[in-house]
Amino acid sequence: MARRKAGEAGTQAGEPAARADKAQRGIQSVEVGGRLLAALAAARAPMPLAALAEAAQLAPAQAHAYLVSLTRLGVIKRDHLSGRYEPGPLSLQLGMLHLEQDAAWRAAQPRVDALAQASGFSVAISIAGPQGPTIVRYVPASAPLHVNLHVGTVMALDATATGRVFCAFQPPALWQPLWRAQQPGATESDLAAFSARLGEIRARGIERSIDTPSPAVSSLSVPVLDAAGVLRLVLTLVGSTGAIDVDWRGAAAQALLAAAADIGAALRDEQGRPA
């Protein structure tokens, strides 16, 4: 009898673990579809079926079946001219939903619109992405500006004011691998020189680019930090060289710094509210 009770107890003890294991089981087909989505996101460009299947480690026929379902859902769409697959409207909606839940993003929207209107220059909001600072909002200037900036643009770390601010206010472990990938052949001396430049940017709190990387276009960039000093956004004011004043103490710099400070204050206020 005692042995039977011990066995019963063992069975009962094992039941919660078994139930937990069962509850954690997912649907394999959904996870396989997720591999296709992850491959497309990593590529950051529309992909043909063969390349997408290879990146997801699937046979083309198997990948095609999943892509049909993902297309029906609107997660992926297929360009009828090129035949390549790209993110669909549902992916965009999910991405925007993710951004809209971010307190820094919410605080920035009205202030960025006001800055663009008051200054007459373009304003970009960038956040940390897997390949570097990525534009998630771009308010164009009232006057035409010949520059290829749009939502989704990844800013170069070394060549842009946005990229340098991104590095200056992030731990080296987060930006150095990206920097090395963008600077093939760079030496340790190059890295040391770049790091020294980042120290100057941190001390100054603002960075600029003049005629680079686009000729006749200049910019100013500043960080938006939360209460813990963590970089949440980079704001960049962009204008035609000669039209935009890039002096450290000029009107454009002061307006940009004021906007960033206002966003930071609103963010800290929201973070301080009880849940």
C-alpha positions, 0 to 999 in steps of 0.5 A: 500500500505504501509503495502504491501511495508513493507511486501515486504521489510521484504521479501527482508531483509530475502532473504539474510539470507535464501540464506546464510542458504542454502549455508551453508547446507552440504550433510548429507551423507558426514558428516555421513561418516566423523563420521566413519573417525573420529572414525578410526582416534581416535582409531589409530588402524585398527578396525572391522566393529562392533567396527567402527560402534559403535564408529560412532553411526551407525548400522553395516549395515549402516556403511558398506554401507558408508565403501564400498564407502569410500573404493572405494575412497581410503580413507579407506581400508579393510585388507583381512586377518583380515577384519579390516578397516584402513586408505587408500592411499588417506588418506596418500596422504592428510596427506602428503599434509598437512605436505608439506604445513607446513613451518617447515616441509619443512625446516626440510627435507634437514637438517634432511637428512644431520644430519643423514648422517653426524652423522650416527645416526637415526633422528626422526621428531615429531609434536604435535598430538592428543595423544602426540608427533607423529613421522612424519619422521624417517631417520634410521641410517646406522647401525641396531638399535634395536628400535621400532620407525616408522612414526606414533609412539606416544612418551610417555611424561614422559619416552622419551626425545622427550615427555619431550621436547614436554611438556617443550615447550608447555603450560601446558594446552596442555600437562597436560591432556595427561600426567595425562592419561599416568600416572594413579595414579600420585599425585600432587607431581609427577606433580610438580616434572615433571614440575620442570624437564621441567623447567630445560629442557627449561633452557638447551634447550636440553634433553636426555634419556639413556637406556630408554625406550629401553635398550641399546638405547639412544637419544637427543632431541631439540625443533624447535621454530618459530618466536613467540616462538611456538613449531613446531617440536621436533628433536630427534637423536637416537643411540646405547648407547655407540656409541652416545655421549649424553654429553650435550656439546658433538659432537652429541648434538652440531650437533643436536642443530645446525640443530634445529637452522638452521631449526628455522632460515629458518622458521623465514625467510619464515615467514618474507617474504611478502605474 
